[in-house]
Amino acid sequence: MASTQAAAPSGHSYIGPMIIIGVLFFIMGFFTWLNGPLISFVKVAFTLDDINAFLVPFAFYLSYFVLALPAGAVLKRTGMKRGMVLGLFVMAIGAALFGAFVRIRVYPGALAGLFVIGAGLSLLQTASNPYISILGPIESAAQRIGIMGICNKIAGAIAPLAFGVLVMKGIDAFLEKVTAMPTGPEREALLNDFAARVFWPYMAVAGLLVVIAVVIIFSTLPEIKPAGANSVSSVGHAKGGIFSFPHLWLGVLCLFLYVGVEVMAGDAINTYGQGFGLPLQVTSHFTTYTMVAMLVGYLVGSALIPRVVSQQRYLAVSAVLGVLFALGAYVTHGYASVAFVAALGFANAMMWPAIFPLAIKGLGSHTELGSALLIMGIVGGALLPQAFVHLKQVIDFQLAFVIVIVPCYLYILYYGLRGHHVGQQAG
């Protein structure tokens, strides 16, 4: 069995590093959960259909797949602390690009900005997730990541509300006015003014990211060497390379499916609600409800893991809840159905905190690479919503939703019960 004690500070000395990493998780949550209201925003600003509007999460999450392995290579050279700082600088560039291109209404450029933000986040995620996992015993990693998740989901709840106040205020009246106008310079001028609403908020956020990066450079955040903190005792595993850890590869697939259903519940919920004819002003806040449910889930999970239940058992229970809530959304309509989709946030809350440490357990010198492969799995957030938005063009949107997510939860159930053990019995 793997050695699970991190070569890191112990006891109360965890507090300082956890505060810093908590700030980073807040930043990650803020940007990640802006995608839901951004889908509604770009539909209006660029006059798009659902398929093209859903390129927002596609571009954002695709960057994880493309850049996670390079991020792992970068971390080998920079170390985790400087890798986090670099990720913040890259995110600042992406935020500035997004704001600038939206202001002049160039949609491909705006998507490029989101891709760059995702690139910075992939570096930040590849560093911060294994960092917090191995900051202490791996058996309690889900609890530490759960605390980070609270920071992440508080940001996720705040982001749509802030975006609604700064950008989406009066959106239904504005949309009616623009729709009633004939195509021409006056209509384009109105759309230009609407698109420009995001410029200064994104410029301000870019500046703030630079400030935080500089603060972390001069902070006392300790450097942790993953190879020493998450080592293996099985010689066969150590010599066999990354392909000798089947629990990791099953975990990559599990994380792929998990992020897909998480994005479906958090970002696609706005479009889901619009399927019932609910007002755009109202649906633009639905992501917040999912985030509140996730926040409650993190609080419950952090209290129970590992004192009452193991992280793998809680993962299995969460998957069962996901299936039940998905079916509940299918058999109800209107706000009740939306409430079931938001409740998926509770089911999803402790999945990442459980899957990630279970998948990297015992990787030793392969920890950075294993972490990068898991971060690549975030591309599920790009592909599963695309499957949903295309499928709902040909079948009922509620049926499309349940067809996409229920099989995902069933696989997550398998990983929580048995998949995380595969290949580890001999060790």
C-alpha positions as CSV (number, residue, x, y, z in Angstrom):
1,M,0.0,0.0,0.0
2,A,1.2,3.5,-0.7
3,S,2.7,5.8,1.8
4,T,0.2,8.4,2.4
5,Q,1.9,11.0,4.7
6,A,2.7,14.2,2.9
7,A,6.2,15.7,3.2
8,A,4.6,19.0,4.2
9,P,3.8,21.2,7.3
10,S,1.8,19.5,10.0
11,G,-0.8,20.6,12.5
12,H,-1.6,24.3,12.7
13,S,1.1,25.1,10.1
14,Y,-1.4,23.9,7.5
15,I,-3.5,27.0,8.1
16,G,-1.4,29.5,6.2
17,P,-0.9,27.4,3.1
18,M,-4.6,26.4,3.1
19,I,-5.7,30.1,3.3
20,I,-3.6,30.9,0.2
21,I,-4.8,27.9,-1.7
22,G,-8.3,28.8,-0.6
23,V,-8.0,32.1,-2.3
24,L,-6.8,30.3,-5.5
25,F,-9.9,28.0,-5.3
26,F,-12.1,31.1,-4.9
27,I,-10.6,32.5,-8.1
28,M,-11.0,29.3,-10.0
29,G,-14.7,29.1,-8.9
30,F,-15.4,32.7,-9.9
31,F,-14.2,32.2,-13.4
32,T,-15.5,28.7,-13.9
33,W,-19.1,29.4,-12.8
34,L,-19.3,32.6,-14.9
35,N,-19.8,30.3,-17.9
36,G,-23.5,29.8,-17.2
37,P,-24.5,33.4,-17.4
38,L,-22.0,34.0,-20.1
39,I,-23.9,31.5,-22.3
40,S,-27.0,33.7,-21.9
41,F,-24.9,36.9,-22.4
42,V,-23.3,35.9,-25.7
43,K,-26.6,34.7,-27.1
44,V,-27.8,38.3,-26.9
45,A,-24.6,40.2,-27.5
46,F,-23.6,38.1,-30.6
47,T,-27.2,37.1,-31.6
48,L,-26.4,33.3,-31.4
49,D,-28.3,30.1,-31.3
50,D,-27.9,27.6,-28.4
51,I,-25.3,25.5,-30.2
52,N,-23.0,28.4,-30.9
53,A,-23.6,30.0,-27.5
54,F,-22.5,26.7,-25.9
55,L,-19.1,27.2,-27.5
56,V,-18.4,29.2,-24.3
57,P,-17.9,26.2,-22.1
58,F,-16.5,24.2,-25.0
59,A,-13.6,26.7,-25.5
60,F,-13.1,27.1,-21.8
61,Y,-12.9,23.4,-20.9
62,L,-11.1,22.3,-24.1
63,S,-8.0,24.2,-22.9
64,Y,-7.7,21.8,-20.0
65,F,-7.4,18.9,-22.4
66,V,-4.9,20.7,-24.7
67,L,-2.7,22.2,-22.0
68,A,-2.9,19.9,-18.9
69,L,0.1,17.8,-20.0
70,P,2.2,20.8,-20.9
71,A,1.2,22.2,-17.5
72,G,2.5,19.1,-15.8
73,A,5.8,19.5,-17.7
74,V,6.0,23.2,-16.6
75,L,5.4,22.3,-13.0
76,K,8.3,19.8,-13.1
77,R,10.5,22.8,-13.9
78,T,8.9,25.6,-11.9
79,G,7.6,23.7,-8.8
80,M,4.0,24.0,-7.6
81,K,4.3,27.5,-6.0
82,R,5.7,29.3,-9.1
83,G,3.4,27.2,-11.3
84,M,0.4,28.7,-9.5
85,V,1.8,32.2,-10.0
86,L,2.3,31.6,-13.7
87,G,-1.3,30.3,-13.9
88,L,-2.6,33.6,-12.4
89,F,-0.6,35.6,-14.9
90,V,-1.9,33.6,-17.9
91,M,-5.5,34.0,-16.5
92,A,-5.0,37.8,-16.4
93,I,-4.0,37.8,-20.0
94,G,-7.1,35.7,-20.9
95,A,-9.4,38.0,-19.0
96,A,-8.0,41.1,-20.7
97,L,-8.4,39.4,-24.1
98,F,-11.9,38.4,-23.5
99,G,-13.0,41.8,-22.3
100,A,-11.3,43.5,-25.3
101,F,-12.8,41.1,-28.0
102,V,-16.3,41.2,-26.5
103,R,-16.2,45.0,-26.5
104,I,-15.6,45.0,-30.3
105,R,-18.0,42.0,-30.7
106,V,-15.5,39.6,-32.3
107,Y,-16.8,36.2,-31.1
108,P,-13.9,34.0,-32.1
109,G,-11.6,36.4,-30.2
110,A,-13.8,36.2,-27.2
111,L,-13.6,32.4,-27.3
112,A,-9.8,32.7,-27.6
113,G,-9.8,34.8,-24.4
114,L,-11.8,32.1,-22.6
115,F,-9.4,29.5,-23.9
116,V,-6.5,31.4,-22.5
117,I,-8.3,31.8,-19.1
118,G,-8.8,28.0,-19.2
119,A,-5.1,27.6,-19.9
120,G,-4.2,29.5,-16.8
121,L,-6.7,27.6,-14.8
122,S,-5.4,24.3,-16.1
123,L,-1.9,25.2,-14.7
124,L,-3.5,26.5,-11.5
125,Q,-5.6,23.3,-11.1
126,T,-2.7,21.0,-12.0
127,A,-0.6,22.5,-9.2
128,S,-3.2,23.3,-6.5
129,N,-5.2,20.1,-6.5
130,P,-2.3,17.7,-5.8
131,Y,-0.8,20.3,-3.5
132,I,-3.8,20.3,-1.2
133,S,-4.2,16.5,-1.6
134,I,-0.7,15.8,-0.3
135,L,-0.5,18.6,2.3
136,G,-1.6,16.0,4.8
137,P,-2.6,12.4,5.0
138,I,-4.2,11.2,1.7
139,E,-7.1,9.5,3.6
140,S,-8.3,13.0,4.7
141,A,-7.6,14.7,1.4
142,A,-11.3,14.8,0.5
143,Q,-11.9,16.8,3.6
144,R,-9.2,19.4,2.7
145,I,-10.3,19.6,-0.9
146,G,-13.9,19.9,0.5
147,I,-12.8,23.0,2.4
148,M,-11.3,24.3,-0.8
149,G,-14.5,23.5,-2.6
150,I,-16.4,25.7,-0.1
151,C,-14.2,28.6,-1.2
152,N,-14.8,27.6,-4.9
153,K,-18.5,27.3,-4.6
154,I,-18.9,30.5,-2.6
155,A,-17.3,32.2,-5.5
156,G,-19.5,30.2,-7.8
157,A,-22.6,31.5,-6.1
158,I,-21.4,35.1,-6.1
159,A,-20.2,35.2,-9.7
160,P,-23.6,34.9,-11.4
161,L,-25.2,37.4,-9.1
162,A,-22.4,39.9,-9.7
163,F,-22.6,39.3,-13.4
164,G,-26.3,39.8,-13.3
165,V,-26.0,43.1,-11.5
166,L,-23.2,44.5,-13.6
167,V,-24.1,43.1,-17.1
168,M,-27.5,41.4,-17.3
169,K,-29.7,44.0,-15.5
170,G,-32.8,44.6,-17.5
171,I,-31.9,41.9,-20.1
172,D,-35.5,40.9,-20.9
173,A,-36.7,44.4,-21.7
174,F,-33.5,45.0,-23.7
175,L,-33.9,41.7,-25.6
176,E,-37.5,42.6,-26.5
177,K,-36.4,46.1,-27.7
178,V,-33.6,44.7,-29.9
179,T,-35.7,41.9,-31.3
180,A,-38.4,44.4,-32.4
181,M,-35.8,46.6,-34.2
182,P,-34.9,46.0,-37.8
183,T,-31.3,45.1,-38.7
184,G,-29.3,48.3,-39.1
185,P,-26.8,50.7,-37.5
186,E,-29.1,51.6,-34.5
187,R,-29.6,48.0,-33.6
188,E,-25.9,47.3,-33.9
189,A,-25.1,50.3,-31.7
190,L,-27.4,48.9,-29.0
191,L,-25.8,45.5,-29.1
192,N,-22.3,47.2,-29.0
193,D,-23.3,49.1,-25.9
194,F,-24.6,45.9,-24.3
195,A,-21.4,43.9,-25.1
196,A,-19.2,46.7,-23.8
197,R,-20.7,46.1,-20.3
198,V,-18.2,43.3,-19.6
199,F,-15.1,45.3,-20.6
200,W,-14.2,47.1,-17.4
201,P,-15.2,44.3,-15.0
202,Y,-12.9,41.9,-16.9
203,M,-10.1,44.5,-17.0
204,A,-10.4,45.0,-13.2
205,V,-10.3,41.3,-12.6
206,A,-7.2,41.0,-14.8
207,G,-5.5,43.6,-12.7
208,L,-6.5,41.9,-9.5
209,L,-5.1,38.5,-10.7
210,V,-1.7,40.2,-11.3
211,V,-1.8,41.6,-7.8
212,I,-2.6,38.2,-6.2
213,A,0.2,36.6,-8.3
214,V,2.7,39.1,-6.9
215,V,1.5,38.6,-3.4
216,I,2.0,34.8,-3.7
217,I,5.5,35.2,-5.1
218,F,6.6,36.9,-1.9
219,S,4.4,34.7,0.4
220,T,5.8,31.9,2.7
221,L,3.8,29.2,0.8
222,P,6.0,26.1,1.2
223,E,7.1,24.0,-1.8
224,I,6.0,20.4,-1.6
225,K,7.7,17.6,-3.6
226,P,5.0,15.2,-4.8
227,A,7.4,12.3,-5.3
228,G,8.2,12.3,-1.6
229,A,4.8,13.1,-0.4
230,N,2.8,10.5,-2.3
231,S,5.3,7.6,-2.7
232,V,4.6,4.0,-3.6
233,S,6.0,1.0,-1.8
234,S,5.2,-1.4,-4.7
235,V,8.4,-1.8,-6.8
236,G,6.4,-3.2,-9.7
237,H,4.3,-0.1,-9.8
238,A,7.3,2.2,-9.5
239,K,9.0,0.5,-12.5
240,G,5.9,0.0,-14.6
241,G,5.4,3.7,-15.3
242,I,2.1,5.6,-15.4
243,F,0.4,2.8,-17.3
244,S,0.8,0.4,-14.3
245,F,-1.8,2.4,-12.3
246,P,-5.2,1.4,-13.7
247,H,-7.0,3.1,-10.8
248,L,-5.6,6.4,-12.2
249,W,-6.9,5.8,-15.8
250,L,-10.3,4.7,-14.5
251,G,-10.2,7.9,-12.4
252,V,-9.5,10.0,-15.4
253,L,-12.6,8.7,-17.1
254,C,-14.5,9.2,-13.8
255,L,-13.4,12.8,-13.6
256,F,-14.3,13.4,-17.3
257,L,-17.8,12.3,-16.6
258,Y,-18.1,14.1,-13.3
259,V,-17.0,17.4,-14.7
260,G,-19.5,16.9,-17.6
261,V,-22.4,16.4,-15.2
262,E,-21.2,19.2,-12.9
263,V,-21.2,21.7,-15.9
264,M,-24.6,20.4,-17.0
265,A,-26.0,21.2,-13.6
266,G,-24.2,24.5,-13.2
267,D,-24.0,26.0,-16.7
268,A,-26.7,24.3,-18.7
269,I,-29.3,24.9,-16.0
270,N,-30.0,28.4,-17.5
271,T,-30.7,27.0,-20.9
272,Y,-32.7,24.2,-19.3
273,G,-34.9,26.7,-17.5
274,Q,-35.4,28.6,-20.8
275,G,-36.8,25.4,-22.2
276,F,-39.9,25.9,-20.0
277,G,-40.2,29.5,-21.2
278,L,-38.9,31.1,-18.0
279,P,-37.7,34.7,-18.3
280,L,-34.0,35.3,-19.2
281,Q,-33.5,37.7,-16.2
282,V,-34.6,34.8,-13.9
283,T,-32.7,32.0,-15.6
284,S,-29.5,33.9,-15.6
285,H,-29.4,33.4,-11.8
286,F,-30.0,29.6,-11.8
287,T,-26.3,28.8,-11.6
288,T,-26.2,30.4,-8.2
289,Y,-28.9,28.0,-6.9
290,T,-26.7,25.0,-8.1
291,M,-23.7,26.6,-6.4
292,V,-25.6,27.0,-3.1
293,A,-26.6,23.4,-3.3
294,M,-23.0,22.4,-3.9
295,L,-21.9,24.6,-1.0
296,V,-24.3,22.8,1.3
297,G,-23.0,19.5,-0.1
298,Y,-19.4,20.5,0.7
299,L,-20.3,21.5,4.3
300,V,-22.1,18.2,4.9
301,G,-19.3,16.2,3.2
302,S,-16.5,17.9,5.0
303,A,-18.2,17.2,8.3
304,L,-18.7,13.5,7.5
305,I,-15.4,12.6,5.7
306,P,-13.5,10.8,7.0
307,R,-14.9,10.8,10.6
308,V,-18.2,9.0,9.7
309,V,-17.8,7.7,6.1
310,S,-14.9,7.1,3.8
311,Q,-14.4,9.3,0.8
312,Q,-15.0,6.4,-1.6
313,R,-18.2,5.4,0.1
314,Y,-19.5,9.0,0.1
315,L,-18.7,9.1,-3.6
316,A,-20.9,6.1,-4.3
317,V,-23.8,7.6,-2.2
318,S,-23.4,10.9,-4.1
319,A,-23.7,9.1,-7.5
320,V,-27.0,7.4,-6.3
321,L,-28.3,10.9,-5.4
322,G,-27.3,12.1,-8.8
323,V,-29.4,9.5,-10.5
324,L,-32.4,10.1,-8.3
325,F,-32.3,13.9,-8.8
326,A,-31.9,13.5,-12.5
327,L,-35.0,11.3,-12.7
328,G,-36.8,13.8,-10.5
329,A,-36.0,16.6,-13.0
330,Y,-37.3,14.5,-15.8
331,V,-40.7,13.6,-14.3
332,T,-41.4,17.2,-13.1
333,H,-41.8,20.5,-15.0
334,G,-41.1,24.2,-14.6
335,Y,-39.5,25.5,-11.4
336,A,-39.8,22.1,-9.8
337,S,-37.8,20.5,-12.5
338,V,-35.2,23.3,-12.3
339,A,-35.0,22.7,-8.5
340,F,-34.1,19.1,-9.1
341,V,-31.3,20.1,-11.5
342,A,-30.0,22.6,-9.0
343,A,-30.1,19.8,-6.3
344,L,-27.6,18.0,-8.5
345,G,-25.2,20.5,-7.0
346,F,-25.5,18.7,-3.7
347,A,-24.9,15.3,-5.2
348,N,-21.9,16.6,-7.2
349,A,-20.3,18.5,-4.3
350,M,-17.9,16.0,-2.9
351,M,-17.2,14.0,-6.1
352,W,-14.1,15.9,-7.2
353,P,-12.7,15.9,-3.6
354,A,-13.1,12.1,-3.5
355,I,-12.1,11.2,-7.1
356,F,-8.9,13.2,-7.3
357,P,-7.1,11.8,-4.2
358,L,-8.4,8.3,-4.9
359,A,-6.9,8.5,-8.5
360,I,-3.5,9.9,-7.5
361,K,-3.0,7.7,-4.5
362,G,0.4,6.1,-4.5
363,L,1.7,7.6,-7.8
364,G,4.9,8.8,-6.2
365,S,7.2,10.4,-8.9
366,H,4.2,10.1,-11.3
367,T,2.1,12.4,-9.2
368,E,2.5,15.5,-11.5
369,L,1.8,13.5,-14.6
370,G,-1.2,11.7,-13.0
371,S,-2.5,15.1,-11.9
372,A,-2.1,16.5,-15.4
373,L,-4.0,13.5,-16.9
374,L,-6.8,14.0,-14.4
375,I,-7.0,17.7,-15.3
376,M,-7.2,16.7,-18.9
377,G,-10.4,14.9,-17.9
378,I,-12.0,18.3,-17.3
379,V,-12.6,18.4,-21.0
380,G,-15.8,16.5,-20.1
381,G,-17.2,20.0,-19.3
382,A,-16.7,20.8,-23.0
383,L,-18.1,17.7,-24.6
384,L,-21.1,16.6,-22.5
385,P,-22.9,20.0,-22.7
386,Q,-22.3,19.9,-26.4
387,A,-23.9,16.4,-26.5
388,F,-26.9,17.8,-24.6
389,V,-27.4,20.9,-26.8
390,H,-27.1,18.9,-30.0
391,L,-29.4,16.2,-28.7
392,K,-32.1,18.6,-27.6
393,Q,-32.4,19.8,-31.2
394,V,-34.0,16.4,-32.1
395,I,-35.7,15.2,-28.9
396,D,-37.3,16.8,-25.8
397,F,-34.8,18.8,-23.8
398,Q,-35.6,17.1,-20.5
399,L,-35.1,13.6,-22.1
400,A,-31.9,14.8,-23.6
401,F,-30.7,16.0,-20.2
402,V,-31.4,12.7,-18.5
403,I,-30.0,10.6,-21.3
404,V,-26.7,12.4,-21.0
405,I,-26.2,12.5,-17.3
406,V,-27.6,9.3,-15.8
407,P,-25.0,6.9,-17.4
408,C,-22.3,9.2,-16.1
409,Y,-23.6,8.9,-12.5
410,L,-23.7,5.1,-12.9
411,Y,-20.0,5.0,-13.9
412,I,-19.2,7.3,-11.0
413,L,-21.0,4.8,-8.7
414,Y,-18.8,2.0,-10.1
415,Y,-15.6,4.0,-9.4
416,G,-16.7,4.7,-5.9
417,L,-17.5,1.1,-5.1
418,R,-14.8,-0.8,-7.1
419,G,-13.0,1.2,-9.7
420,H,-10.6,3.0,-7.3
421,H,-9.3,-0.4,-6.1
422,V,-8.4,-1.8,-9.5
423,G,-4.7,-2.7,-9.6
424,Q,-4.0,-1.8,-6.0
425,Q,-4.8,-5.0,-4.2
426,A,-1.3,-6.5,-4.9
427,G,0.4,-3.3,-3.5
